[in-house]
Amino acid sequence: MNDVTKGAFLPENPREFDFFIDGAWHAGHDWFERNSPSHDVPVTRIPRCTRDDLDTAVAAARRAFEDGSWAGLPGAGRAGILLRTAEGLRRRRDEIARWEVLENGKPLTQARGEIDHCIACFEVAAGAARLVRGDSFNNLGDSLLGMLLREPIGVVGLITPWNFPFLILCERVPFILASGCTLVVKPAEVTSATTLILADILAEAGLPRGVYNVVTGAGRTIGQALAEHPDVDMLSFTGSTGVGRSCVHASADSNLKKLGLELGGKNPIIVFADANLHDAADAVAFGISFNTGQCCVSSSRLIVERSVAREFESILVDKMKKIRVGDPFDPETQIGAITTESQNTTILNYIAQGKAEGAKLLCGGAALDLGHGQFIQPTLFSDVTPSMAIAREEIFGPVLSSFHFDTPEEAIAIANDTVYGLAASLWTRDIDKALTVTRRVRAGRFWVNTIMAGGPETPIGGFKQSGWGRESGMLGVEEYTQVKSVHIETGGRTHWIAS
């Protein structure tokens, strides 16, 4: 560990946070102490909110919505606050990145890049706030005009995960705000700091009180209560498909609130023999290792044409062995720590299961002992069969399974052989193959000769059991609105009852 990582970025004492409701900070009743997954030292103390706290937050969001302090602002007014928030993020970029690293374990260089994306989200949403519109029907006859009004849905509950605490927050919050909705946010218990810091930045930007509220605590208590709350009009949840199902049940058993769900993935990356194999191998290594594979769109299934499979796997092994795993504050680090102890155990158990089921281990396959924290080597299995657990289940770690194919039809079939449909990637120099496969693989995001590319202008979301709805871009604003049909008659009425 170099001098920087020995202490320059570590707090002397854990930072204690309050929670945020109705434009004010509130002291906690009990706290959760979070240890850095990279350094094994306490870094934050986060309040464990109660159901009464949640009720207070929802009531504040309801009042702020009904009084029109936010929804009643012109789009230009909302845009101005979102742009000032983007400037606040730019000023506090290093501070936010530091707390992301301390609580999550991701490399500092990655965290800074994510915050740049978050700034872009607020800037794009600011423009979108001025473009929200309805429609009109001037074809109903001379005496009848039809209009469609797009209105904010109301109070939104937002539950965010621990793998991208700030990125996923900012892929939702600015677009929800652009629509005119108000929010109650419940971040993951282990990574709550930056969600609370955003409350401070939004308040400084001029967001009216009650529009953005943060309650912290465990998913099984506060998260469940938010999903069930009868005065929440819509719930946006990002996390596992299993918990997503519980959100569906909670909505059905309460007020049938609208749901936006971004759930699990078992994403394919297809490599044809005519691809630039070195470019593709670098993308595959990045796709499974980014954020230590704790990424819903990570490319966890390699599907490579059989004629080049062994050559490609050899190139890939060489790439993966060179990935730098270590302290996230070291600027040379490419993979940081596994975020939670339970996830670390889960990943290691899947690696053991892959070995036991007969998959061929080509590289990695073990924990790394750095004397502190929890780290896992990037791992590649070959000769994987569709029945194996590592082939079918979302591991959420740096573990890649390799499959071989002979024809494009076989590649498409393997890619679609999953309950998920979140993302996919394809590598080929043949435009016909690229378009054919892109149109037939069922995934909400698709990359051709690139990986994890794009910006907040384009929507994100999944097919099949990877979720409902879309986030980001104009569709991400419209997701949090509802449409009202209006008909206006001109001239006198033709009486139904004769005079």
SULGIHU-V10833 format. One record per pair of residues at least 4 apart in sequence whose ideal C-beta (glycine too) atoms are under 8 Angstrom apart, sorted by the first residue. I is the first residue (numbers start at 1). J is the second residue. D is the distance in Angstrom with one decimal. If there is no record, write none. Layout:
i->{I,I}
j->{J,J}
d->{D,D}
This chain:
i->{1,1,1,1,1,2,2,2,3,4,4,4,4,5,5,5,5,8,9,9,9,9,9,10,10,10,10,10,11,11,11,13,14,14,14,14,14,14,15,15,15,15,15,16,16,16,17,17,17,17,17,17,17,17,17,18,18,18,18,18,18,19,19,19,19,19,19,19,19,19,19,20,20,20,20,20,20,20,20,21,21,21,21,21,21,21,21,22,22,22,22,22,22,22,22,23,23,23,23,24,26,26,27,28,28,28,28,28,29,29,29,29,30,30,31,31,31,31,32,32,32,32,32,32,32,32,33,33,33,33,34,34,34,34,34,34,34,34,35,35,35,35,35,36,36,36,36,36,36,36,36,36,37,37,37,37,37,37,37,37,37,38,38,38,38,38,38,38,38,38,39,39,39,40,40,43,43,43,44,44,44,44,44,46,46,46,46,47,47,48,48,48,49,49,49,49,49,49,50,50,51,51,51,51,52,53,53,54,54,54,54,54,54,54,55,55,56,57,57,57,57,57,58,58,58,58,58,58,58,58,58,59,59,60,60,60,60,61,61,61,61,61,61,61,61,62,62,62,62,62,63,63,64,64,64,64,64,64,64,65,65,65,65,65,65,65,67,68,69,69,69,69,69,70,70,70,70,70,70,70,71,71,71,71,73,73,73,74,75,75,75,75,75,75,76,76,76,77,78,78,78,78,78,78,79,79,79,79,79,79,80,80,80,81,81,81,81,81,81,82,82,82,82,82,82,82,82,82,82,83,83,83,83,84,84,84,84,85,85,85,85,85,85,85,86,86,86,86,86,87,87,88,88,88,88,88,89,89,89,89,89,89,89,89,90,92,92,92,93,93,93,93,93,94,94,95,95,96,96,96,96,96,96,97,97,97,97,97,97,98,98,98,99,99,99,99,100,100,100,100,100,100,100,100,100,100,101,101,101,101,101,101,101,101,102,103,103,103,103,103,103,104,104,104,104,104,104,104,105,105,105,105,105,105,105,106,106,106,106,106,106,107,107,107,107,107,107,107,108,108,108,108,108,109,109,109,110,110,110,110,111,111,111,112,113,114,114,114,114,115,115,116,117,117,117,117,117,118,118,118,118,118,118,119,120,120,120,121,121,121,121,121,121,121,122,122,122,123,124,124,124,124,124,124,124,125,125,125,125,125,125,125,125,126,126,126,127,128,128,128,128,128,128,128,129,129,129,129,131,132,132,132,132,132,132,132,133,134,134,134,134,134,135,135,136,136,136,136,137,137,137,137,138,138,140,140,140,140,142,143,143,143,144,144,144,144,145,145,145,146,146,146,146,147,147,147,147,148,148,148,148,149,149,149,150,150,150,150,150,151,151,151,151,151,152,152,152,152,152,153,153,153,153,153,153,153,153,154,154,154,154,155,155,155,155,155,155,155,155,156,156,156,156,156,156,156,156,156,156,156,157,157,157,157,157,157,157,157,157,157,157,157,158,158,158,158,158,158,158,158,158,158,159,159,159,159,159,159,159,159,159,159,159,159,160,160,160,160,160,160,160,160,160,160,161,161,161,161,161,162,162,162,162,162,163,163,163,163,163,163,163,164,164,164,165,165,165,165,165,165,165,165,166,166,166,166,167,168,168,168,169,169,169,169,169,169,170,170,171,171,171,171,171,171,172,172,172,172,172,173,173,173,173,173,174,175,175,175,175,175,175,175,175,176,176,176,176,177,177,177,177,177,178,179,179,179,179,179,180,181,181,181,182,182,182,182,183,183,183,184,184,184,184,184,185,185,185,185,185,186,186,186,186,186,186,186,186,187,187,187,187,187,187,188,188,189,189,189,189,190,190,191,192,192,192,193,194,195,195,195,196,196,196,197,198,198,199,199,199,199,200,201,202,202,202,203,203,207,207,215,215,216,217,217,217,218,218,219,219,219,220,221,222,223,224,224,224,225,226,226,227,227,227,227,227,227,227,228,228,228,229,230,230,231,232,232,233,233,234,234,234,234,234,235,235,235,235,235,235,235,236,236,236,236,236,237,237,237,237,237,237,237,238,238,238,238,239,239,239,240,240,240,240,241,241,241,241,241,241,241,241,242,243,244,244,244,244,245,246,247,247,247,248,248,248,249,250,251,251,251,251,251,252,259,259,260,260,260,260,260,260,261,261,261,262,262,262,262,262,262,262,262,263,263,263,263,263,263,263,264,264,264,264,264,264,265,265,265,265,265,265,265,265,265,265,265,266,266,266,266,266,266,266,266,267,267,267,267,267,267,267,267,267,267,267,267,268,268,268,268,268,268,268,268,268,268,268,269,269,269,269,269,269,269,269,269,269,269,269,270,270,270,270,270,270,270,270,270,270,270,271,271,271,271,271,271,271,271,271,271,271,271,272,272,272,272,272,272,272,272,273,273,273,274,274,274,275,275,275,275,275,275,276,276,276,277,277,277,277,277,278,278,279,279,279,280,280,280,281,281,281,281,281,282,282,283,283,283,283,283,283,284,284,284,284,284,284,284,285,285,285,285,285,285,286,286,286,287,287,287,287,287,288,288,288,288,288,288,288,288,289,289,289,289,289,289,289,290,290,290,291,291,292,292,292,292,292,292,292,292,293,293,293,293,293,293,293,293,293,294,294,294,294,294,294,295,296,296,296,297,297,297,297,299,299,299,299,300,300,300,300,300,301,301,301,301,301,301,301,302,302,302,302,302,303,303,303,303,303,303,304,304,304,304,304,304,304,304,305,305,305,305,305,306,306,306,308,309,309,309,309,310,311,312,313,313,313,313,313,314,315,316,316,317,317,317,317,318,319,320,320,320,320,321,323,323,323,324,324,324,324,325,325,325,325,325,325,325,325,325,326,326,326,326,326,326,326,327,327,327,327,328,328,328,329,335,335,335,336,337,337,337,338,338,338,338,338,338,338,339,340,341,341,342,343,343,343,344,344,344,344,345,346,346,346,346,347,347,347,347,347,347,347,348,348,348,349,350,350,350,350,350,350,350,351,351,351,351,351,351,351,352,353,353,353,353,354,354,354,354,354,354,354,354,354,355,355,355,357,357,357,358,358,358,359,359,359,359,359,359,359,359,360,360,360,361,361,361,361,362,362,362,362,363,363,363,363,364,364,364,364,364,364,364,365,365,366,366,367,367,367,367,368,368,368,370,376,376,377,378,378,379,379,379,380,380,381,381,381,381,381,382,383,384,384,384,384,384,384,385,386,386,386,386,386,387,387,388,388,389,390,390,390,391,391,392,394,395,403,405,405,405,406,407,408,408,408,408,409,410,411,411,412,412,412,412,413,415,415,415,416,416,416,418,419,419,420,420,420,420,421,421,421,421,421,421,421,421,422,422,422,422,422,422,422,423,423,423,423,423,423,424,424,424,424,424,425,425,425,425,425,426,426,426,426,426,426,426,426,426,427,427,428,428,428,428,428,430,431,432,433,434,434,434,435,436,437,438,438,441,442,442,443,443,443,444,444,444,444,444,444,444,445,445,447,447,447,454,456,456,457,457,458,458,459,459,459,459,459,459,460,460,460,460,461,461,461,461,461,461,462,462,469,470,470,470,471,471,472,473,474,475,476,477,489,495}
j->{5,6,327,330,372,6,327,330,8,8,9,329,330,9,327,329,330,329,98,101,102,108,329,36,39,41,43,102,15,43,102,42,33,34,42,43,44,45,43,44,45,99,193,31,44,45,28,44,45,46,47,192,193,196,216,25,26,27,28,47,196,25,26,28,47,49,53,196,214,215,216,24,25,26,196,199,212,213,214,26,53,56,57,60,213,214,215,56,57,60,63,64,209,210,213,203,208,209,210,209,47,53,47,46,47,48,49,216,47,48,49,50,47,48,45,46,47,48,45,46,47,48,189,190,216,217,42,44,45,46,42,43,44,45,46,103,190,191,39,40,41,42,43,40,41,42,43,102,103,105,337,373,104,105,337,338,339,340,341,373,374,101,105,327,328,329,336,337,372,373,327,372,373,372,373,99,102,103,99,102,103,192,193,189,192,193,216,216,217,216,217,218,53,54,215,216,217,222,54,217,55,221,222,225,56,57,215,58,184,215,222,225,226,229,59,229,60,61,184,213,214,215,62,155,157,184,213,226,229,231,232,63,231,64,209,210,213,65,155,182,183,184,210,211,213,66,154,155,182,231,67,210,69,70,182,208,209,210,211,70,71,152,154,155,181,182,72,72,73,208,209,210,211,78,177,180,182,207,208,211,152,180,181,182,77,78,180,78,79,129,130,131,132,178,80,129,130,81,82,126,129,177,178,180,83,126,127,129,130,178,84,126,206,85,177,202,205,206,207,86,122,123,125,126,129,174,177,178,205,87,122,123,126,88,204,205,206,89,122,174,201,202,205,207,90,119,122,123,126,91,205,92,201,202,204,205,93,96,115,118,119,122,170,201,119,96,197,201,97,112,115,116,119,98,112,99,197,100,111,115,166,194,197,101,108,111,112,114,115,102,108,111,103,193,194,197,104,106,111,114,115,165,166,191,193,194,105,106,107,108,111,328,329,336,193,165,190,191,192,193,194,111,162,163,165,191,336,339,292,328,336,337,338,339,373,110,111,291,292,328,336,111,328,330,333,334,335,336,112,328,329,331,333,113,331,333,114,290,291,336,115,166,328,116,117,118,164,166,167,119,166,120,121,167,170,455,456,122,166,167,169,170,171,123,124,455,456,125,170,171,174,175,456,472,126,170,174,127,128,174,455,456,457,472,473,129,174,175,177,178,456,476,477,130,174,178,131,132,175,178,473,474,476,477,177,178,179,477,474,150,178,179,180,477,478,481,150,147,148,149,150,483,147,148,145,146,147,148,145,146,147,148,145,146,144,145,146,487,490,489,490,491,487,488,489,490,487,488,490,485,486,487,488,485,486,487,488,483,484,485,486,483,484,486,478,481,482,483,484,180,481,482,483,484,179,180,181,480,481,179,181,233,234,258,480,481,482,181,182,233,234,181,182,183,184,231,232,233,234,176,181,182,183,184,232,233,234,235,236,480,183,184,185,186,226,227,229,232,234,235,236,257,169,172,173,176,183,184,185,186,235,236,185,186,219,223,226,227,235,236,237,238,239,247,165,168,169,172,185,186,187,188,195,238,165,168,188,238,239,188,190,191,339,340,168,291,294,295,296,339,396,168,291,295,169,187,188,191,192,193,194,195,170,194,195,198,171,172,238,262,173,185,187,194,195,198,174,198,175,456,460,471,472,476,176,236,238,471,476,177,183,185,198,212,178,179,471,472,473,476,477,479,480,181,183,236,480,181,183,207,211,212,477,477,478,479,480,481,481,233,234,480,210,211,212,213,211,212,213,213,214,215,226,232,195,212,213,214,215,214,215,216,217,219,222,223,226,191,192,195,196,214,216,192,219,216,217,218,219,339,340,339,196,214,216,197,198,199,214,216,200,214,216,201,202,212,203,212,213,214,204,205,207,211,212,207,209,211,212,222,226,222,221,222,223,222,223,223,224,243,224,225,226,227,228,246,250,229,232,235,235,237,246,247,250,251,254,250,253,254,254,254,255,255,255,257,257,258,257,258,259,260,480,247,250,251,257,258,259,260,259,260,261,469,471,243,244,247,259,260,261,262,261,262,263,296,243,244,263,244,263,264,394,245,263,264,394,419,420,465,466,246,247,248,261,263,467,249,250,251,259,261,252,259,261,253,254,255,256,257,258,259,256,468,469,467,468,469,471,479,480,467,468,469,296,422,460,461,462,466,467,471,296,420,422,462,465,466,467,296,394,420,422,465,466,296,297,298,300,394,420,421,422,423,462,466,300,301,392,393,394,418,419,420,287,297,298,299,300,301,420,422,423,424,425,443,299,301,302,303,414,415,418,424,425,441,443,283,284,287,299,301,302,303,424,425,426,427,451,303,304,411,415,424,425,426,427,428,437,441,275,277,280,284,302,303,304,305,308,312,427,428,305,408,411,426,427,428,430,433,305,307,308,428,429,430,279,280,427,428,429,449,280,427,429,281,308,311,312,315,282,315,283,427,449,284,312,427,285,312,315,316,319,286,319,287,299,425,427,450,451,288,299,302,316,319,400,451,289,316,319,320,323,378,290,451,452,298,299,425,451,452,293,298,299,300,378,398,399,400,293,320,323,334,335,378,398,295,298,452,295,298,335,336,337,338,339,376,397,398,298,300,347,378,395,396,397,398,399,298,338,339,343,396,397,396,422,423,466,422,423,445,452,400,423,425,451,394,395,399,400,401,391,400,401,403,414,415,418,316,400,401,402,403,403,404,405,411,414,415,308,309,312,313,402,403,404,405,309,404,405,406,411,404,405,406,312,313,382,402,404,314,315,316,317,362,380,382,402,318,319,320,380,321,362,363,380,322,323,363,364,378,380,363,334,335,378,332,333,334,335,333,334,335,336,368,375,376,377,378,330,332,333,335,336,370,375,333,336,370,373,333,336,337,333,375,378,398,375,373,374,375,343,344,347,374,375,376,397,343,344,345,374,346,347,396,397,348,367,374,376,349,350,395,396,397,351,376,395,396,397,398,399,352,367,376,353,354,389,390,393,395,397,399,355,365,366,376,379,390,399,356,357,388,389,390,359,361,381,384,388,389,390,399,401,359,361,365,388,389,390,383,385,388,381,382,383,384,385,388,390,401,381,382,383,365,379,380,381,380,381,382,402,377,378,379,380,376,377,378,379,380,398,399,377,379,376,377,374,375,376,377,375,376,377,375,397,398,398,398,400,398,399,400,400,402,390,399,400,401,402,402,402,388,390,391,401,402,403,391,391,392,403,414,417,391,392,392,401,393,395,399,401,401,403,418,420,399,414,410,411,414,410,411,412,433,436,437,413,414,415,437,416,437,440,441,417,424,437,441,440,441,442,464,464,465,462,464,465,466,442,443,444,462,463,464,465,466,443,444,445,462,463,466,467,443,444,445,446,447,462,441,443,445,446,447,446,447,448,450,451,433,434,437,438,441,446,447,448,449,448,449,433,434,437,448,449,434,435,436,437,438,448,449,439,440,441,446,448,446,463,464,462,463,466,460,461,462,463,466,467,470,454,460,451,452,453,458,472,473,472,473,472,473,470,471,472,473,475,476,470,471,472,476,466,467,468,469,470,471,466,467,479,475,476,479,476,479,476,477,478,479,480,481,493,499}
d->{4.6,5.4,5.6,7.8,7.9,7.0,8.0,6.4,7.1,5.0,6.9,5.8,7.2,7.0,4.3,4.4,5.6,7.7,5.9,7.2,7.5,7.7,4.9,7.3,6.2,6.2,7.4,7.5,5.8,5.8,7.4,7.9,6.1,7.4,4.2,5.5,5.4,5.0,7.0,5.3,7.1,7.9,7.2,7.1,7.6,4.3,7.9,6.5,6.9,5.7,6.8,7.0,6.4,5.0,7.6,4.0,5.6,5.5,6.5,6.6,7.7,7.4,5.4,6.5,4.9,5.6,6.8,7.2,5.7,5.8,5.3,7.3,5.9,7.3,6.3,4.0,7.5,6.2,4.5,5.8,7.1,5.6,4.7,5.5,4.9,7.7,7.3,7.5,7.7,3.8,8.0,7.9,5.3,4.9,6.8,6.4,7.6,2.6,6.3,7.4,7.9,7.4,7.5,7.7,2.6,6.6,7.3,7.9,7.1,7.0,7.9,6.4,7.2,4.4,4.5,6.4,5.9,6.5,7.2,4.9,7.8,5.7,5.7,7.9,7.8,7.8,5.2,7.4,5.2,8.0,6.9,5.9,4.6,7.5,6.4,5.7,5.6,7.8,7.9,5.9,6.4,5.4,6.8,6.7,5.6,7.8,4.9,5.2,7.3,7.1,7.9,7.4,7.4,4.0,4.1,6.4,5.4,6.9,8.0,5.9,5.9,7.5,4.8,6.1,5.3,8.0,6.0,4.1,7.0,4.2,7.7,5.5,6.1,5.1,6.2,7.9,4.2,6.4,7.4,7.2,6.1,7.4,5.2,6.7,4.6,7.3,5.1,5.3,7.4,7.1,4.9,7.2,3.9,6.4,4.4,5.5,4.6,5.6,7.3,8.0,6.4,7.4,7.5,5.2,6.5,6.4,5.5,6.3,7.3,5.2,5.8,5.3,6.2,7.1,6.2,7.9,6.4,6.4,4.7,4.1,7.8,5.1,6.2,6.4,7.9,5.6,8.0,7.9,5.6,5.3,6.2,6.4,7.5,6.3,7.5,4.1,5.6,6.3,4.6,4.1,6.3,5.2,5.9,7.3,5.6,6.1,7.9,5.5,7.5,5.7,6.0,5.7,5.7,6.0,4.8,6.1,6.9,3.1,5.0,7.0,5.9,7.5,5.6,5.7,7.1,4.5,8.0,3.0,7.6,4.1,8.0,7.5,7.3,7.2,7.5,6.2,6.1,7.6,5.4,4.7,5.1,3.8,7.4,7.8,3.7,5.2,7.7,7.5,6.1,4.5,4.2,7.5,6.2,7.8,6.6,7.8,5.8,7.1,6.4,7.8,4.4,6.5,6.1,7.0,6.2,4.1,6.9,4.4,5.3,7.6,6.5,7.6,7.8,6.4,7.8,7.7,5.0,5.1,5.5,6.7,5.0,7.6,5.4,3.9,6.5,5.5,6.4,6.7,7.8,6.8,7.1,6.7,4.7,6.5,7.8,3.8,6.4,6.5,5.1,7.3,5.8,5.7,4.4,7.6,6.5,4.9,3.9,5.1,7.2,6.5,7.9,6.2,3.9,7.9,5.8,5.7,6.5,7.0,6.4,6.0,4.9,6.7,8.0,6.3,5.7,5.6,7.2,6.6,6.2,6.5,5.0,7.6,7.8,6.4,7.5,6.9,7.2,6.4,7.8,5.5,6.2,5.3,5.9,6.5,6.0,4.0,4.7,8.0,5.7,6.3,7.5,7.9,6.1,4.3,5.4,6.8,5.4,6.5,4.2,7.3,7.8,6.4,5.7,7.7,8.0,5.7,7.0,6.2,7.3,5.2,5.4,4.9,6.5,7.4,7.6,7.0,6.4,4.5,7.6,5.6,7.8,7.7,6.7,7.4,6.1,5.4,7.9,5.4,7.5,5.9,4.5,3.3,6.8,5.3,7.1,5.0,5.6,5.8,7.4,5.9,4.9,7.0,4.6,7.9,4.7,6.5,7.2,4.9,6.4,5.7,5.3,7.1,7.9,6.6,6.1,7.7,6.4,7.6,6.9,7.8,6.6,8.0,7.9,6.8,6.9,6.5,6.9,6.5,4.5,6.6,6.7,6.8,6.6,6.4,7.5,7.5,7.1,7.0,6.0,6.2,7.9,3.6,8.0,6.5,6.1,6.1,5.4,6.1,4.7,5.8,5.2,7.5,4.4,7.0,6.4,6.9,4.5,7.2,6.3,7.6,7.4,4.4,5.7,7.7,7.2,6.4,3.4,4.9,6.9,4.4,7.5,8.0,7.1,7.6,7.4,7.2,6.6,6.9,6.7,4.9,7.3,5.6,7.9,4.8,7.7,3.8,8.0,7.4,6.6,5.9,7.0,6.7,7.9,5.9,7.5,7.1,6.6,6.3,4.2,4.8,4.7,7.2,7.3,4.2,7.1,6.7,5.1,7.3,7.4,3.4,7.4,7.9,6.5,7.8,4.2,6.8,5.2,7.5,7.8,5.9,5.2,4.9,6.1,7.2,5.7,7.5,7.3,4.7,7.1,6.9,7.1,5.4,7.9,7.6,4.4,7.8,7.2,5.4,7.1,6.0,7.4,7.1,4.4,6.0,6.9,4.7,7.6,5.8,7.9,7.6,6.0,5.9,7.8,6.0,4.8,3.4,4.6,6.5,5.8,7.4,6.0,5.0,5.0,6.4,5.4,6.0,5.3,6.3,7.5,3.4,7.1,7.0,5.5,7.6,6.9,6.5,5.3,5.1,7.7,5.4,4.8,7.1,5.2,7.5,7.2,6.9,4.9,7.4,6.3,6.1,7.8,5.2,8.0,7.2,4.4,6.9,6.7,4.4,7.2,4.5,7.2,8.0,7.7,5.9,7.1,7.1,5.7,7.2,4.6,7.1,7.8,4.9,7.9,5.0,7.2,5.2,6.5,7.4,7.1,7.2,4.6,7.1,7.1,8.0,6.5,5.2,5.2,7.6,6.9,7.5,5.1,6.4,6.8,5.9,7.5,6.4,5.5,5.2,4.8,3.8,5.2,4.4,5.5,6.8,7.9,6.2,4.3,6.4,7.5,6.6,7.6,4.5,7.0,7.5,6.5,6.2,6.5,3.8,7.6,7.9,5.5,6.5,6.1,4.3,7.4,7.5,6.4,6.8,5.3,8.0,5.7,7.2,7.2,7.3,5.7,6.6,6.5,7.7,7.7,6.8,6.9,5.5,5.5,7.7,5.8,5.8,7.9,5.7,7.6,6.2,6.7,7.4,7.1,7.3,6.2,6.8,6.7,6.3,7.8,4.0,4.9,7.6,7.0,5.1,6.0,7.4,5.1,7.1,7.4,7.6,7.1,7.6,4.9,4.9,7.5,7.9,4.1,5.2,7.8,8.0,7.6,5.0,6.5,4.8,7.5,8.0,6.8,5.2,6.6,4.9,7.8,6.5,6.4,7.0,5.9,7.1,6.9,4.9,7.5,7.8,5.6,7.2,7.2,7.6,5.4,5.2,5.3,6.4,4.4,3.9,7.9,7.0,6.5,6.9,7.4,6.9,6.3,5.3,7.2,6.9,6.0,7.4,6.1,7.8,4.7,6.4,6.5,7.4,5.6,8.0,7.4,5.6,7.4,6.6,6.1,7.6,6.4,6.0,8.0,5.4,6.5,6.4,4.3,7.8,5.1,6.1,7.9,5.1,5.9,5.7,7.6,7.3,5.8,3.6,7.7,6.3,7.1,3.6,6.9,7.1,5.8,6.5,6.3,6.5,6.3,7.4,6.7,6.3,6.5,7.0,5.5,7.3,7.3,5.0,3.8,6.9,7.8,4.6,6.9,4.8,6.9,5.2,4.7,7.9,7.7,5.7,5.9,6.9,5.7,4.2,7.2,6.8,6.4,6.0,7.9,6.6,5.6,7.5,5.5,7.3,7.8,4.2,7.8,8.0,7.6,7.0,6.1,5.0,7.2,7.3,5.5,7.7,7.8,4.5,7.8,7.6,4.9,6.7,6.9,6.7,6.5,5.7,7.6,6.7,4.2,4.4,7.9,7.8,7.6,5.1,7.4,7.2,6.7,6.9,4.7,4.4,6.9,6.7,6.2,6.3,6.0,6.7,6.4,6.5,8.0,6.1,6.1,7.5,6.0,4.9,7.9,5.6,6.5,5.9,7.4,7.8,6.4,3.9,6.9,5.8,7.9,4.2,4.6,6.7,6.7,7.7,7.2,6.1,6.4,7.4,4.6,6.7,7.6,7.8,7.6,6.6,6.4,5.3,4.5,6.6,4.5,5.7,7.2,7.0,6.3,4.9,5.9,7.4,7.7,6.4,4.9,7.9,3.4,6.0,6.9,5.5,5.9,6.1,6.9,7.4,5.6,4.6,7.9,4.7,8.0,5.9,6.5,5.3,6.0,6.7,7.4,5.9,4.5,5.9,7.5,7.1,7.1,4.7,7.9,5.3,7.0,4.0,7.9,5.1,7.4,7.0,7.9,7.2,5.6,5.8,3.8,7.1,5.7,6.9,7.3,4.2,7.6,7.4,7.2,4.6,7.7,5.1,6.2,7.4,7.1,4.8,6.8,8.0,6.4,7.8,5.4,7.4,4.8,7.3,7.0,7.1,4.5,6.6,7.8,6.2,4.6,8.0,5.2,7.9,7.8,7.8,6.4,4.0,7.0,6.1,4.3,5.0,4.5,5.7,4.9,5.8,7.3,4.8,3.9,5.3,6.4,7.7,6.3,7.5,7.4,6.0,6.5,6.9,5.4,5.8,6.6,6.2,6.5,7.4,7.5,6.3,7.3,4.1,6.3,6.4,4.4,4.5,5.2,6.3,6.0,5.9,7.9,7.0,7.0,7.1,4.3,6.6,6.3,5.8,5.7,7.8,7.1,8.0,5.9,6.3,4.3,5.2,6.5,7.1,5.7,6.1,7.6,6.0,3.3,6.6,4.8,6.8,5.5,5.7,5.7,6.2,6.7,5.7,7.3,4.3,6.3,7.4,5.6,6.9,5.5,5.0,5.1,5.8,6.5,6.7,4.5,7.5,5.3,6.3,7.2,5.8,7.7,7.1,6.6,5.5,5.1,7.2,7.8,7.9,7.1,6.7,4.5,3.8,6.5,7.8,7.2,6.1,6.9,5.4,6.5,7.9,5.9,7.9,7.9,5.8,3.9,6.5,6.4,7.5,7.7,5.6,6.6,7.4,6.4,7.0,6.1,6.7,7.1,7.7,5.5,6.6,7.7,7.6,7.8,7.7,5.7,6.9,4.4,6.8,4.9,7.8,5.9,5.4,5.1,6.0,6.8,4.8,5.1,7.4,6.5,7.4,6.1,7.4,6.8,7.5,6.1,7.4,7.5,4.3,6.4,5.4,5.1,6.2,8.0,7.4,4.6,6.4,6.7,6.1,6.2,6.1,7.2,5.8,6.1,6.8,6.6,6.1,6.5,6.2,5.2,4.7,6.3,6.9,7.4,5.3,6.7,4.5,6.0,5.8,5.2,5.9,5.2,5.4,5.5,4.7,7.1,7.2,7.2,4.4,7.8,5.8,5.4,7.9,6.7,7.5,5.6,7.6,4.6,7.8,7.7,6.5,7.3,6.1,7.7,7.5,7.7,5.7,3.7,6.7,7.7,7.5,6.8,6.7,7.7,4.6,5.5,5.7,5.6,4.2,6.6,4.8,6.9,5.9,6.9,6.0,6.9,6.5,6.8,6.3,6.4,6.4,7.0,6.6,7.6,4.4,7.0,6.2,6.6,7.4,7.2,7.3,6.6,5.7,6.1,7.2,3.3,7.6,6.4,6.5,6.3,7.0,6.3,6.4,6.6,5.7,7.4,4.7,7.1,6.0,6.8,5.4,7.6,8.0,5.9,8.0,6.1,6.3,6.1,7.9,5.1,6.7,4.4,7.4,5.1,7.6,6.6,7.3,4.2,7.4,7.6,6.8,6.1,7.1,4.8,6.9,7.5,7.4,7.9,7.8,4.0,7.1,6.0,5.0,7.9,6.1,6.3,7.1,6.4,4.6,4.4,4.8,7.3,7.6,5.9,4.4,6.9,5.4,7.8,7.5,7.1,6.8,5.0,7.6,3.7,5.1,3.3,6.4,7.3,7.9,6.6,5.0,7.5,5.6,7.2,6.7,5.5,7.5,4.1,6.7,5.8,5.8,6.3,6.0,7.5,4.5,7.7,6.1,4.6,6.8,5.0,6.6,6.2,7.3,7.0,5.2,6.5,4.4,7.7,5.6,6.4,5.1,4.1,6.1,5.9,6.6,5.4,7.1,8.0,7.7,6.1,7.1,7.6,7.1,7.5,5.2,6.6,6.5,5.1,5.3,7.6,7.0,7.2,4.8,5.4,4.2,4.4,6.0,5.7,7.2,6.3,5.9,6.5,6.2,6.4,6.4,6.3,6.8,6.2,6.0,5.0,6.0,6.2,6.1,7.8,4.7,7.8,6.2,5.6,7.9,6.0,4.5,7.0,6.1,5.7,4.7,4.5,5.0,6.4,5.4,3.0,4.0,7.6,5.0,6.3,5.8,7.0,4.0,7.6,3.9,7.3,5.4,6.7,4.3,7.2,7.5,7.8,4.9,4.0,7.4,5.2,7.4,7.4,4.4,7.6,7.5,5.2,7.9,6.0,5.3,6.5,7.7,7.2,7.2,5.2,7.5,7.9,5.9,4.7,5.4,7.9,7.8,7.5,6.5,6.2,6.2,6.0,6.0,5.1,7.8,6.3,6.4,5.8,5.3,6.3,6.8,4.7,6.5,7.4,6.1,8.0,6.8,4.7,4.3,5.5,6.6,7.6,7.8,7.5,6.1,5.4,7.1,5.8,5.2,4.8,6.6,7.6,5.3,6.7,5.4,3.9,6.6,5.4,4.7,4.1,5.8,6.7,5.2,5.3,7.8,7.8,5.7,7.6,5.8,4.1,6.2,2.6,4.1,5.2,4.4,6.0,5.8,4.5,6.8,4.2,7.7,6.2,6.3,7.9,7.1,7.0,6.4}
